[in-house]
Each structure stands twice: as structure tokens, then as C-alpha cells.
């Protein structure tokens, strides 16, 4: 189930252990999600070796699976809790790994600033910590991807694919690069604030 699919559910770790087998079964959609995770090390290795054409193909393939797994889950009515849990993990692993490699590898072409990766990491770590805090306070986690969150993910995917394209053709659109970079920064911060407000509202509802 991809991040571009709006869904809402309550997730309990204790409940997950008691789920029936069909909620934890290995569907085609789940296999695609796992395949996206498996592709990440190969994408990073291609980046380190400066095989930008291969990195672009592998990354694009991973992005396509993100769309296909959700579409297949809906079409085949195979939405499972296992797939819903693995999908955001696969997306975050893909994006953070690529940004991290772009920031810390040696490349003179449109380098990703390390402070940008720090912002992304802080956002993800705080949101994960906040999610666990809400869970321990309430006994469940309410997941509801927002339109802003989905847009932020989509823009980051397009940004990375575009960078691979630029590296492969030795194309240096400096002004466009920094314009898109700051757009991503704004979206990341805005989505962080939005999810933070959602978490605060959930905590307030627990207190009251």
C-alpha cells in the first residue's frame, strides 16, 4: 500500500500478534514493497560507483513499485496490516538512504548539503519518537496520511530521480537545483509541523 493512498486505521503492536493469518499473509503488494527495500543497497552502491544511469533505472523501478503495490492491493482487495506497516518503512528507507549518499559521497555535481539531510533525519526521528509516545500513552496509533505528506514524498522522489538524470548527462542547472532544494525543505518542514499538530491534538484528546 503506497503513501499516495489515503487510509486510516488504528494499529496496536499487541493486537498485531493476535491478528489472523490473512492479515499477515505475503501478498503480491507486500512482495513489491519488500522488493523496494531490497533495491535500496543496490541503488546506493550504484551512486557510490557513479553509475548514474543504473541508479536512475533502479530508483525509478523502486518508485514504480510504490505506486503498483497500492494499486494492486486495492484492485485485488489484498490490503493487509503487514503491507500497510512495511510500506512507509520502505519509503523512508529509500529516500533517507539516497539523500544520505548524495550528501556524503564525493561528487562535484549539484551536491546535497549535509544540513538538508540533518533536517530530514530530525523530522523522521522526531515523528517516529512521537508515534511511539502516542502509542504508549493511548495503546494504539492512528495513521492518516495527509495530502501535504503525500505531496512531500512525491516531490522528494521526483527530485532524486531528476538529480540522477542531471548527473548522468553532466547537466548543471544550478538555479533550478537550489529552487527545488528549497521547495523540498519547505515541504519537509511544513509536513513535519502538520503531523506534529496532529500528534499534539491526539495527546490532548487523551488528557481530556
C-alpha positions as CSV (number, residue, x, y, z in Angstrom):
1,X,0.0,0.0,0.0
2,X,1.7,3.2,-1.1
3,X,1.9,6.5,0.6
4,X,-0.1,8.1,-2.1
5,X,-3.2,6.1,-0.9
6,X,-5.2,7.8,1.9
7,X,-6.2,5.4,4.6
8,X,-6.9,5.4,8.3
9,X,-6.5,2.7,10.8
10,X,-5.7,2.0,14.4
11,X,-2.5,0.0,14.9
12,X,-1.7,-1.9,18.1
13,X,1.5,-3.9,18.4
14,X,-0.1,-6.3,20.9
15,X,-3.1,-6.7,18.6
16,X,-0.8,-7.4,15.7
17,X,0.5,-10.5,17.3
18,X,-3.1,-11.8,17.6
19,X,-4.1,-10.9,14.0
20,X,-5.4,-13.8,11.9
21,X,-3.0,-15.2,9.3
22,X,-4.7,-13.4,6.3
23,X,-3.7,-10.0,7.8
24,X,-0.1,-11.1,7.9
25,X,0.0,-13.1,4.6
26,X,2.5,-12.4,1.9
27,X,0.6,-10.8,-1.0
28,X,1.9,-9.5,-4.3
29,X,1.7,-6.0,-3.0
30,X,3.8,-6.9,0.1
31,X,6.4,-8.6,-2.2
32,X,6.7,-5.4,-4.2
33,X,7.2,-3.4,-1.0
34,X,9.9,-5.8,0.2
35,X,11.5,-5.6,-3.3
36,X,11.7,-1.8,-2.9
37,X,13.6,-2.3,0.3
38,X,15.9,-4.8,-1.3
39,X,16.7,-2.4,-4.1
40,X,18.0,0.3,-1.8
41,X,21.5,-1.1,-1.2
42,X,22.0,-1.6,-5.0
43,X,20.9,2.0,-5.6
44,X,23.3,3.3,-3.1
45,X,26.2,1.2,-4.5
46,X,25.4,2.5,-8.0
47,X,25.6,6.0,-6.6
48,X,28.9,5.4,-4.9
49,X,30.4,4.0,-8.1
50,X,28.9,6.9,-10.1
51,X,26.8,4.5,-12.3
52,X,24.1,7.2,-12.5
53,X,22.2,5.6,-15.4
54,X,21.9,2.3,-13.4
55,X,21.0,4.3,-10.2
56,X,18.3,6.1,-12.2
57,X,16.8,2.9,-13.5
58,X,16.8,1.2,-10.1
59,X,15.4,4.2,-8.3
60,X,12.7,4.6,-10.9
61,X,11.8,0.9,-10.6
62,X,11.6,1.3,-6.8
63,X,9.3,4.4,-7.3
64,X,7.1,2.5,-9.7
65,X,6.7,-0.4,-7.2
66,X,5.5,2.2,-4.6
67,X,2.6,3.1,-7.0
68,X,1.9,-0.5,-8.1
69,X,1.7,-2.1,-4.6
70,X,-1.1,0.2,-3.5
71,X,-2.9,-0.1,-6.8
72,X,-2.7,-3.9,-6.7
73,X,-3.8,-4.0,-3.0
74,X,-6.9,-2.1,-3.9
75,X,-7.6,-4.0,-7.2
76,X,-7.1,-7.4,-5.7
77,X,-8.6,-6.5,-2.3
78,X,-5.4,-7.5,-0.6
79,X,-4.9,-4.8,1.9
80,X,-3.1,-6.2,5.0
81,X,-1.7,-4.7,8.2
82,X,1.7,-6.2,7.3
83,X,1.7,-4.4,3.9
84,X,0.5,-1.1,5.5
85,X,3.3,-1.3,8.1
86,X,6.1,-2.1,5.7
87,X,5.2,0.5,3.1
88,X,6.1,3.7,5.0
89,X,9.3,1.9,6.2
90,X,10.3,1.2,2.6
91,X,9.6,4.7,1.5
92,X,11.6,6.3,4.4
93,X,14.5,3.9,3.9
94,X,14.6,4.6,0.2
95,X,14.5,8.4,0.5
96,X,16.8,8.8,3.5
97,X,19.4,6.4,2.1
98,X,19.6,8.3,-1.2
99,X,19.8,11.7,0.4
100,X,22.4,10.5,2.8
101,X,24.5,9.0,0.0
102,X,24.2,12.2,-2.1
103,X,25.2,14.4,0.8
104,X,28.3,12.4,1.9
105,X,29.7,11.0,-1.3
106,X,32.3,12.9,-3.4
107,X,30.6,14.5,-6.3
108,X,31.1,18.0,-7.8
109,X,27.7,17.9,-9.4
110,X,24.8,19.6,-7.6
111,X,25.8,18.2,-4.1
112,X,23.1,17.8,-1.5
113,X,24.0,19.9,1.6
114,X,24.6,17.9,4.8
115,X,22.3,20.3,6.7
116,X,19.5,19.2,4.4
117,X,20.0,15.5,5.4
118,X,20.1,16.6,9.0
119,X,16.7,18.3,8.7
120,X,15.2,15.1,7.0
121,X,16.7,12.9,9.7
122,X,15.5,15.1,12.6
123,X,12.0,15.1,11.1
124,X,11.8,11.4,10.7
125,X,13.3,10.6,14.2
126,X,11.0,13.1,16.0
127,X,7.9,11.8,14.2
128,X,8.9,8.1,15.0
129,X,9.5,9.0,18.6
130,X,6.3,10.9,18.8
131,X,4.4,8.0,17.3
132,X,5.7,5.6,19.9
133,X,5.0,8.1,22.6
134,X,1.3,8.4,21.5
135,X,1.1,4.6,21.3
136,X,2.4,4.0,24.9
137,X,0.0,6.7,26.1
138,X,-3.1,5.5,24.3
139,X,-2.4,1.9,23.4
140,X,-2.9,2.5,19.7
141,X,-1.5,4.5,16.8
142,X,-3.9,6.4,14.4
143,X,-2.4,6.6,10.9
144,X,-3.8,9.0,8.4
145,X,-1.5,10.3,5.6
146,X,-2.3,13.9,4.8
147,X,-2.3,15.5,1.4
148,X,0.7,17.6,2.3
149,X,2.6,14.5,3.5
150,X,1.9,12.6,0.3
151,X,2.9,15.6,-1.8
152,X,6.2,15.9,0.1
153,X,7.0,12.3,-0.6
154,X,6.2,12.6,-4.3
155,X,8.3,15.8,-4.7
156,X,11.3,14.1,-2.9
157,X,11.0,11.1,-5.3
158,X,10.9,13.3,-8.4
159,X,13.8,15.4,-7.0
160,X,16.1,12.4,-6.5
161,X,15.3,10.9,-10.0
162,X,15.9,14.3,-11.5
163,X,19.3,14.5,-9.8
164,X,20.3,11.1,-11.2
165,X,19.3,12.4,-14.7
166,X,21.4,15.5,-14.3
167,X,24.4,13.5,-13.1
168,X,24.2,11.1,-15.9
169,X,24.2,13.8,-18.6
170,X,26.6,16.1,-16.7
171,X,23.9,18.8,-16.7
172,X,24.2,21.6,-14.1
173,X,21.0,23.6,-13.8
174,X,22.2,25.4,-10.7
175,X,19.3,27.8,-10.3
176,X,16.7,25.1,-10.8
177,X,18.6,22.8,-8.3
178,X,18.5,25.3,-5.5
179,X,14.9,26.3,-6.2
180,X,13.8,22.7,-6.0
181,X,16.0,22.0,-3.0
182,X,14.4,24.9,-1.0
183,X,11.0,23.7,-2.2
184,X,11.7,20.3,-0.7
185,X,13.0,21.9,2.5
186,X,9.8,24.0,2.9
187,X,7.6,20.9,2.2
188,X,9.5,18.7,4.7
189,X,9.2,21.4,7.4
190,X,5.6,22.1,6.7
191,X,4.6,18.4,6.7
192,X,6.6,18.0,10.0
193,X,4.7,20.8,11.6
194,X,1.4,19.4,10.3
195,X,2.0,15.9,11.6
196,X,3.3,17.4,14.9
197,X,0.0,19.3,15.3
198,X,-2.0,16.1,14.6
199,X,0.1,14.3,17.3
200,X,-0.5,17.1,19.8
201,X,-4.3,17.0,19.2
202,X,-4.2,13.3,19.8
203,X,-2.4,13.7,23.1
204,X,-4.8,16.5,24.2
205,X,-7.7,14.2,23.4
206,X,-6.2,11.6,25.7
207,X,-5.7,14.1,28.5
208,X,-9.3,15.3,28.3
